[in-house]
C-alpha cells in the first residue's frame, strides 16, 4: 500500500489531549504537531518561517516567555529540553495552512483528523451549551417553586399557630360566674 492510500488511525483522545487553551483560543503547539506529522520540530518551524505571510496572528502565534513557562509548569515533563526558541502555537485554521507548507501526505491526513476533532469538540460545546441552558431554565423554575413552597409552608405554619391558639383558648380553665344547674 503506497503512502497516499495508507489509512492513519489516530484516536480522538490523542488529538484532544494535545489541544490547549491559550489566549482564549484552542491551539496546538508546534512540537506536538511535528510529532503527529512525523517531522522534526525544527523542520516544521523552518517551513512556517519561510511562509509567514500565510500565517496571520489568528492562525498562529509565538508564545511569550511567561506563557511558555506557565505551559511548562502545567505539563510536567522533561521532554521540553533546552529549547532556544519559544514555541509556535496553531489554531484550527493554522493547522490547515501548516499541512500545505509541510507538503507531506501524512501531514495532510493528520491535519484532516485534527480538524475533524476540532469540529467534534465544537459540536460537543454547542450541545453542552444547549444542555446548560436547559438546566439553567429548570433551576429557575425550581427556585420559583421553592419560593412558592416556602410561602405554602409559611401559611401552614400560620394556620397551625392559629389552630393551636384556638385549642388553647378552648381548653383553658374558665373563670367567672357559673350558672347553677338546677
C-alpha positions in Angstrom: 0.0 0.0 0.0 1.5 3.3 -1.0 1.7 6.4 1.2 -1.4 8.1 -0.4 -3.6 5.1 0.3 -2.3 4.4 3.8 -5.0 4.8 6.4 -3.9 6.7 9.5 -5.6 5.7 12.7 -5.4 8.3 15.4 -7.9 8.2 18.3 -9.7 11.5 19.0 -8.5 11.4 22.6 -4.8 11.6 21.5 -5.5 14.7 19.5 -7.8 16.2 22.2 -5.0 15.7 24.8 -2.8 18.0 22.7 -5.3 20.8 22.2 -4.6 23.6 24.6 -6.5 26.8 25.5 -4.1 29.8 25.2 -5.2 33.4 24.9 -8.8 32.2 24.7 -8.1 30.1 21.6 -7.9 26.4 21.1 -4.4 25.7 19.8 -1.9 23.0 19.3 1.8 23.5 20.0 4.5 23.1 17.2 6.3 20.2 18.8 3.0 18.2 19.2 2.1 18.8 15.6 5.6 17.9 14.4 5.3 14.6 16.4 2.0 13.9 14.7 3.2 14.8 11.3 6.4 12.7 11.9 8.8 15.6 11.1 11.3 17.4 13.3 10.0 20.5 15.1 12.9 22.4 13.5 11.7 21.4 10.0 8.1 22.5 10.9 9.3 25.9 12.2 11.5 26.5 9.2 8.6 25.8 6.8 6.5 28.2 8.8 9.2 30.9 8.9 9.6 30.6 5.1 5.8 31.2 4.7 5.0 33.7 7.5 2.7 35.6 5.0 0.1 32.8 5.1 0.1 32.6 8.9 -1.7 35.7 10.3 -1.9 36.2 14.1 -5.3 34.4 14.3 -3.8 31.3 12.6 -0.5 31.1 14.5 1.4 33.0 17.2 4.6 32.6 19.2 4.2 32.1 22.9 5.6 34.7 25.3 8.2 33.7 27.8 5.5 33.8 30.6 3.1 31.7 28.6 5.8 29.2 27.8 6.9 28.9 31.5 3.3 28.6 32.6 2.7 25.9 30.0 5.9 24.1 31.0 4.8 24.1 34.7 1.4 22.7 33.8 2.8 19.9 31.6 5.2 18.2 34.0 7.5 16.6 31.5 11.3 16.7 30.9 10.9 16.4 27.1 10.9 20.2 26.7 14.6 20.2 27.0 16.7 23.3 26.5 14.7 25.0 23.7 16.3 28.0 22.2 13.2 29.4 20.7 9.7 30.0 22.0 7.2 27.6 20.6 4.6 28.4 17.9 1.0 27.5 18.5 -1.5 27.0 15.8 -5.3 27.5 15.7 -7.6 25.3 13.7 -7.0 27.4 10.6 -3.3 27.5 11.1 -3.2 23.7 11.2 -4.8 23.6 7.8 -2.2 26.1 6.5 0.5 24.1 8.1 -0.4 20.9 6.2 0.1 23.0 3.0 3.7 24.1 3.9 4.8 20.7 5.3 3.9 19.1 2.0 3.7 15.5 3.1 0.8 13.1 2.7 0.9 12.3 6.4 0.7 16.0 7.3 -2.4 16.5 5.1 -4.1 13.3 6.5 -3.3 14.2 10.1 -4.5 17.7 9.6 -7.8 16.4 8.4 -8.1 14.2 11.5 -7.2 17.2 13.7 -9.9 19.4 12.0 -12.4 16.6 12.5 -11.7 16.6 16.2 -11.9 20.4 16.4 -15.4 20.1 14.7 -16.5 17.3 17.2 -15.3 19.5 20.1 -17.3 22.5 18.7 -20.4 20.3 18.3 -20.0 19.0 21.8 -19.6 22.5 23.1 -22.8 23.6 21.3 -24.6 20.5 22.7 -23.3 21.3 26.2 -24.4 24.9 25.9 -27.9 23.8 25.0 -27.9 21.4 27.9 -26.6 24.0 30.2 -29.3 26.5 29.1 -32.0 23.8 29.8 -30.5 23.1 33.2 -30.5 26.8 33.9 -34.1 27.1 32.9 -35.0 24.1 35.2 -33.1 25.7 38.0 -35.0 28.9 37.6 -38.3 27.0 37.6 -37.3 25.1 40.7 -36.2 28.3 42.5 -39.6 29.8 41.7 -41.2 26.6 43.1 -39.0 26.9 46.1 -40.4 30.4 46.8 -43.9 29.1 46.3 -43.3 26.1 48.6 -41.8 28.4 51.2 -45.0 30.6 51.0 -47.2 27.5 51.4 -45.1 26.4 54.4 -45.4 29.8 55.9 -49.2 29.7 55.5 -49.3 26.2 57.0 -47.2 27.4 59.9 -49.5 30.4 60.5 -52.6 28.1 60.2 -51.0 25.7 62.7 -50.3 28.6 65.1 -53.8 29.9 64.8 -55.2 26.4 65.3 -53.0 25.9 68.4 -54.2 29.3 69.8 -57.8 28.3 69.2 -57.2 24.9 71.0 -55.5 26.6 73.9 -58.4 29.1 74.1 -61.0 26.3 74.1 -59.2 24.1 76.7 -58.2 26.7 79.2 -59.9 26.8 82.6 -62.9 29.0 82.5 -63.2 31.7 85.1 -66.1 33.8 86.1 -69.7 33.2 87.1 -71.3 29.8 86.6 -74.8 29.2 86.2 -76.1 26.7 88.6 -77.8 23.9 87.0 -81.0 23.3 88.7 
